[in-house]
Amino acid sequence: MNFRPVDFAEFPVHCHFALSRLQTQRSGGVLRATVRGTFGIGSGGNIHARYLCGMITAAHATWRPAALLLDLSSLVYTWGDSMADLLDAGGDLGVPSAVVVGLPCQQALATLMFQDVNTTHNATEREGVFDKLEEATEWLQGKI
């Protein structure tokens, strides 16, 4: 049996983490998962979603945050249903979560969120989705 080396560094998407303690009664703080790069189109994004969800799950198990802030403001995303798994990461972990979007992904995320490729809605019309980091952290502070 032959094995070929594999490395997450080869992926066109990367996730970085930071922990912030909001002024709340509950410990654990907020875990910020910043996702950068280009998310695969269609089924090409499936492996990226699994990787990112796995990384967020590992970070959650390690730091035990009270909330998750998913920062997609620099992510290029065009289309693909597997992104929904990433958007649901906080709920899957049982913590409140907020999403920050940016121009490279905002409209495409709206088509996924509203299940309409011709939607005129903005992704920020969904609860917990913001285009400003400060607004997302303020909203999360009210949830924990």
N, C-alpha and C positions, 0 to 999 in steps of 0.2 A: 504494500500500500504506500503510495506516495502522498506526501502532504506539501501543500504550497503555503508559504507564509501569507497571512492576512493581517491587515493593520487598519484600525479605525482612521488613522491619519490620511488614508487614501480617499475617504469619503468627501464629497463636496460640501457637506454640512458639518458643523462643529458646535459643541455645547460647552459653555463656560459657566461656572457657578460662583455666586457671592451670597453671603449671609448677612442680613441686617436685622437688628433688633428694633422693632417698632415700640413705641411707648404704650405698652399694654400690660395687663395683669398677667397674661399667659406667657410662659417662656417658650423658647423654640425659635422665635423670630420668623422672618420671611426669607425663603430661599429664592433667589433670582436665578433663573436659568436663561441665559442669553444664547440664542441660536443664531448663528451666522452662516452664510454661504448660500448655496443653491439647492433647494429641495427638488428631488426628482419628479418628473412629470408623469402623471398617471400611475401605472403600476411600478414605474421606476422609483417612485417615492416610498414604496412599501418598506424596503430595507432601511431607508433613512428614518422612517417613523418608528420602526422597531428599535433601532439603535438609540434614537433620542429618548424614547419612552424608557428604555432600559437604563440609560444614564440618569434620567430623572428619578427613577425608582431607586437606583443605587445611592444617589445623593440624598434622597428622602430617608432611606434606611440609615445612612451615616449620620446626618445632622438633625434629624427629627424636627423639621420646621413646623410651625403652626400654620403656615400658608405658603403658597407657591405663586411666584410672579414669573410668568412665561413671557420673555422679551423676544418678540419676533420682529422688532422694528427694522432690523438690518437683513432679514431673511428674504431671499428671492423665492417666491412660491407662485406657480402658475395654475396648477390643476392637479387634483388627485385626492381621492376619498380617504386615504390613510392619514392625511393631516388631521382628520377628526379625532383619531386616537391620541395624537399629541395635544390637541385642544382639550381633551377630556382628562389629561394626566392628573390634575389636582383632584378632581372628583374620584378618580380611580384610587387615589391614595388616601382619600377621606379628609382632605384639607381644603379650605377655601382657596380659590385661585382666581387670578386676573391675567389677562393677556394684553400685551402692548403690541400694537401693529404699526407698520410704517408703509411708506409708499410702495416699496418693492413687493408687498404682499397684500395690502389692504383690500383692494377690489377683488382679487381672486379668493381671499378668505370669505368675503361677503357672499360670493356665489355658492360657496360650500355651506356657510352658516344658514343661508336663506333657501338653499336647495333650488336655486334658479340661476342659470348661466346668464340670464338677461336682467338680473336684479338691478334696481336703481338704489337699493339700500346700501348703506355703508356698514362695514364690519363693526364700527363703534356704536351702532344702534343696538347691539346685543348687550345684555347685562354682563358686566365684568370685562368688557373689551374697550380699550382706550388707545388713544394715539399719543398720550403724554404719560411718561413714567410717573410723574408726581401725582397725577390723578389716579393712577392705578394703585399706588402705594397708599394713598389716602382712603380709597375705597376698601382696600384690604384691611386697613387698620380698623375700620368699622365692622369687619366680619370676624375678627379674632378677639 
